[in-house]
Amino acid sequence: MPPKIWVPSQSITPAKHLTERTRRKEALSLYREILRTAKHFHWADEKTGEPWNQKLQKQARKEFEESKRETDPLIIARMLVTGRDCVQQVQNRFNEATQAAWKRISKDSERRDF
């Protein structure tokens, strides 16, 4: 006998974490976090000369505007999770680079104390 596949019925209401209001709050929270993270990109693009922080802010705005019309809750949830993960990875790399820079600075300072 083949295994039974469970298919949810359409009458089931979405879980609380998938409500429109919650998705909207999460998207806004993610957008703000992206803008705060983009502020740390102080250098300019070599090709255009435009600061990366402005470029990233424009791109984030564009992607959020394009995604605004999405209605499928699963796709929206996937985009939110992916966005959070990407922002977290960028923040972690910045923290690692900052720690490495401070270690180099302290190491150079110790050498000069002789």
PAZAPA-4460 file (N, C-alpha, C; in steps of 0.05 Angstrom, whole numbers, plus 32768, in hexadecimal, padded with zeros to 4 digits):
% residues 114
    n_x    n_y    n_z   ca_x   ca_y   ca_z    c_x    c_y    c_z   seq   type   mol
   8011   7FE9   8000   8000   8000   8000   8012   8019   8000     1      M     A
   800D   802D   7FEE   801E   8045   7FED   801A   8056   8005     2      P     A
   802E   8066   800C   802A   8078   8024   8016   808D   801E     3      P     A
   8008   8096   8033   7FF4   80AB   8030   8002   80C6   8032     4      K     A
   7FF9   80D7   8021   8004   80F2   8020   7FEF   8105   802C     5      I     A
   7FF7   8114   8040   7FE5   8126   804D   7FE5   8140   803D     6      W     A
   7FCE   8149   8035   7FCB   8162   8027   7FB9   8174   8038     7      V     A
   7FC3   818B   8040   7FB2   819C   8051   7F9A   81A7   8042     8      P     A
   7F83   81A8   8050   7F6C   81B3   8043   7F6D   81D1   8042     9      S     A
   7F5E   81DD   8031   7F5F   81FA   802D   7F50   8209   8044    10      Q     A
   7F41   81FA   8054   7F31   8207   8069   7F42   820D   8082    11      S     A
   7F5B   8203   8083   7F6C   8208   809A   7F76   8225   8099    12      I     A
   7F73   8233   80AF   7F7D   824F   80AF   7F9B   824E   80B2    13      T     A
   7FA9   8263   80A8   7FC6   8263   80AA   7FCE   8266   80C7    14      P     A
   7FE6   825B   80CC   7FF1   825D   80E7   7FF5   827B   80EE    15      A     A
   7FF7   8280   8108   7FFA   829C   8111   8013   82A9   8105    16      K     A
   8028   829A   8102   8041   82A6   80F8   803F   82AC   80DA    17      H     A
   802A   82A4   80CD   8027   82A9   80B1   8011   82BE   80AB    18      L     A
   8007   82CC   80BF   7FF2   82DF   80BA   7FFE   82F7   80AB    19      T     A
   7FEC   8305   809E   7FF5   831C   808E   8002   8331   809F    20      E     A
   7FF7   8337   80B6   8003   834B   80C7   801F   8344   80D1    21      R     A
   8022   832B   80D8   803C   8321   80E1   8051   8322   80CB    22      T     A
   8049   8319   80B3   805B   8319   809C   8063   8336   8096    23      R     A
   8051   8349   8098   8057   8365   8093   806A   8370   80A8    24      R     A
   8066   8369   80C1   8078   8372   80D6   8094   8366   80D2    25      K     A
   8095   834D   80CB   80AF   8340   80C7   80BE   834C   80AF    26      E     A
   80AF   8352   809A   80BB   835E   8082   80C6   837A   8089    27      A     A
   80B7   8389   8097   80C0   83A4   809F   80D8   83A2   80B1    28      L     A
   80D8   838F   80C4   80EF   838B   80D6   8108   8383   80C6    29      S     A
   8105   8372   80B3   811B   8369   80A2   8126   8381   8092    30      L     A
   8114   8390   8087   811C   83A7   8076   812C   83BB   8087    31      Y     A
   8123   83C1   809F   8131   83D3   80B1   814D   83C8   80B8    32      R     A
   814E   83AE   80BD   8168   83A1   80C4   817B   83A3   80AC    33      E     A
   8171   839F   8094   8182   83A2   807C   818C   83BE   807A    34      I     A
   817B   83D2   807F   8185   83EE   807D   8199   83F4   8092    35      L     A
   8195   83EA   80AA   81A9   83EE   80C0   81C4   83E1   80B9    36      R     A
   81C3   83C9   80AD   81DB   83BB   80A6   81E9   83C9   808E    37      T     A
   81D9   83D3   807B   81E5   83E0   8064   81F4   83F9   806B    38      A     A
   81EE   8406   8082   81FC   841E   808A   821A   8419   808F    39      K     A
   8221   8400   8094   823D   83F9   809A   824E   83F6   8081    40      H     A
   8242   83F7   806A   8252   83F5   8051   825A   8412   8048    41      F     A
   8271   841B   8051   8279   8436   804D   8289   843B   8033    42      H     A
   8294   8426   8027   82A4   842A   800F   8292   842D   7FF6    43      W     A
   829E   8436   7FE1   8290   843B   7FC8   8294   8424   7FB4    44      A     A
   8281   8421   7FA2   8283   840E   7F8C   8298   8418   7F79    45      D     A
   82AA   8406   7F71   82C1   840E   7F60   82B7   8416   7F44    46      E     A
   82A2   840A   7F3A   8298   8410   7F1F   8289   842A   7F1D    47      K     A
   8277   842E   7F30   8265   8446   7F2E   826D   845C   7F41    48      T     A
   827C   8456   7F56   8284   846A   7F69   826E   8470   7F7E    49      G     A
   8257   8462   7F7B   8241   8466   7F8E   8247   8457   7FA8    50      E     A
   8242   8463   7FBF   8246   8454   7FD8   8235   843B   7FDA    51      P     A
   8242   8426   7FE4   8234   840C   7FE5   821B   840E   7FF8    52      W     A
   821C   841D   800D   8205   841E   801F   81ED   8429   8010    53      N     A
   81F0   843D   7FFF   81D9   8447   7FF0   81D0   8433   7FDB    54      Q     A
   81E3   8426   7FCE   81DD   8412   7FBA   81CD   83FB   7FC6    55      K     A
   81D6   83F2   7FDE   81C8   83DC   7FEB   81AC   83E4   7FF5    56      L     A
   81A9   83FD   7FFE   818F   8406   8007   817C   8408   7FEF    57      Q     A
   8185   8411   7FD8   8174   8412   7FC0   816C   83F7   7FB8    58      K     A
   817F   83E4   7FB8   8179   83C9   7FAF   8165   83BB   7FC2    59      Q     A
   8168   83C0   7FDC   8156   83B4   7FF0   813A   83BF   7FEB    60      A     A
   8138   83D9   7FE7   811E   83E6   7FE2   8111   83DA   7FC9    61      R     A
   8121   83D7   7FB4   8117   83CB   7F9B   810C   83AF   7F9F    62      K     A
   811C   839F   7FAD   8113   8383   7FB1   80FA   8381   7FC2    63      E     A
   80F8   8392   7FD7   80E1   8391   7FE8   80C8   839B   7FD8    64      F     A
   80CC   83AF   7FC7   80B5   83B9   7FB7   80AC   83A3   7FA4    65      E     A
   80BF   8395   7F97   80B7   837F   7F85   80A9   8368   7F94    66      E     A
   80B2   8363   7FAC   80A6   834D   7FBC   808C   8354   7FC9    67      S     A
   8085   836D   7FC8   806D   8376   7FD6   8054   8369   7FCB    68      K     A
   8054   8362   7FB1   803C   8357   7FA5   8039   8338   7FA9    69      R     A
   804D   832C   7FB6   804C   830F   7FBA   8036   8309   7FCE    70      E     A
   8026   82F4   7FC8   800F   82ED   7FDA   8012   82D1   7FE6    71      T     A
   8023   82C1   7FDB   8027   82A6   7FE6   8036   82A7   8000    72      D     A
   8029   829E   8016   8036   82A0   8031   804F   8290   8033    73      P     A
   8051   8279   8025   806A   8269   8027   8081   8277   8019    74      L     A
   807C   8283   8002   8091   8292   7FF4   809A   82AA   8005    75      I     A
   8087   82B8   8011   808D   82CF   8022   809E   82C6   8039    76      I     A
   8096   82B0   8046   80A5   82A6   805D   80C1   829E   8054    77      A     A
   80C4   8292   803D   80DE   828A   8033   80F0   82A3   802E    78      R     A
   80E4   82B7   8022   80F3   82D0   801D   80FC   82DD   8037    79      M     A
   80EB   82DD   804B   80F2   82E9   8065   8109   82DA   8072    80      L     A
   8106   82BF   8072   811B   82AF   807E   8136   82B2   8070    81      V     A
   8135   82B2   8055   814D   82B5   8045   815A   82D1   804A    82      T     A
   8149   82E5   804B   8153   8300   8050   8160   8303   806B    83      G     A
   8153   82F8   8080   815E   82F8   809B   8179   82EA   809C    84      R     A
   817A   82D3   808E   8193   82C4   808E   81AA   82D3   8081    85      D     A
   81A4   82E0   806A   81B8   82EF   805C   81C2   8307   806D    86      C     A
   81B0   8315   8079   81B8   832C   808A   81C9   8322   80A1    87      V     A
   81C1   830C   80AD   81D0   8301   80C4   81EC   82F9   80BB    88      Q     A
   81EF   82ED   80A3   820A   82E5   8099   821B   82FE   8095    89      Q     A
   8210   8313   8089   821F   832C   8085   8228   8338   809F    90      V     A
   8215   8338   80B3   821C   8343   80CD   8232   8333   80DB    91      Q     A
   8230   8319   80D8   8245   8307   80E4   8260   830C   80D7    92      N     A
   8261   8310   80BD   827A   8315   80AF   8286   8330   80B7    93      R     A
   8274   8344   80BA   827E   835E   80C3   828A   835C   80DF    94      F     A
   827C   834D   80F1   8287   8349   810C   82A2   833B   810C    95      N     A
   82A4   8326   80FC   82BD   8318   80FA   82D4   832A   80EF    96      E     A
   82CD   833A   80DB   82E2   834C   80CF   82EA   8361   80E4    97      A     A
   82D6   836B   80F3   82DC   837F   8107   82EE   8373   811D    98      T     A
   82E8   835B   8126   82F8   834E   813B   8314   8349   8131    99      Q     A
   8317   8340   8118   8331   833C   810C   8341   8356   810A   100      A     A
   8334   836B   8103   8341   8385   8101   834B   838E   811C   101      A     A
   833A   838B   8131   8342   8393   814C   8359   8382   8156   102      W     A
   8359   8369   814F   836F   8358   8158   8389   8361   814B   103      K     A
   8388   8368   8131   83A0   8372   8123   83A9   838C   812F   104      R     A
   8397   839D   8136   839E   83B7   8142   83AB   83B3   815D   105      I     A
   839F   83A2   816D   83AB   839D   8188   83C6   838F   8186   106      S     A
   83C9   837D   8172   83E3   8370   816E   83F8   8384   8165   107      K     A
   83F1   8396   8153   8404   83AB   814A   840A   83BE   8161   108      D     A
   83F7   83C4   8172   83FC   83D6   8189   840F   83C9   819D   109      S     A
   840D   83AF   81A1   841F   83A1   81B3   843B   83A1   81A9   110      E     A
   843F   839F   818F   8459   839F   8183   8466   83BB   8186   111      R     A
   8456   83D0   8185   8461   83EB   8188   8469   83F2   81A4   112      R     A
   845E   83E4   81B8   8463   83EA   81D4   847F   83E3   81DC   113      D     A
   848E   83D4   81CC   84A9   83CC   81D4   84BB   83E4   81D6   114      F     A
***
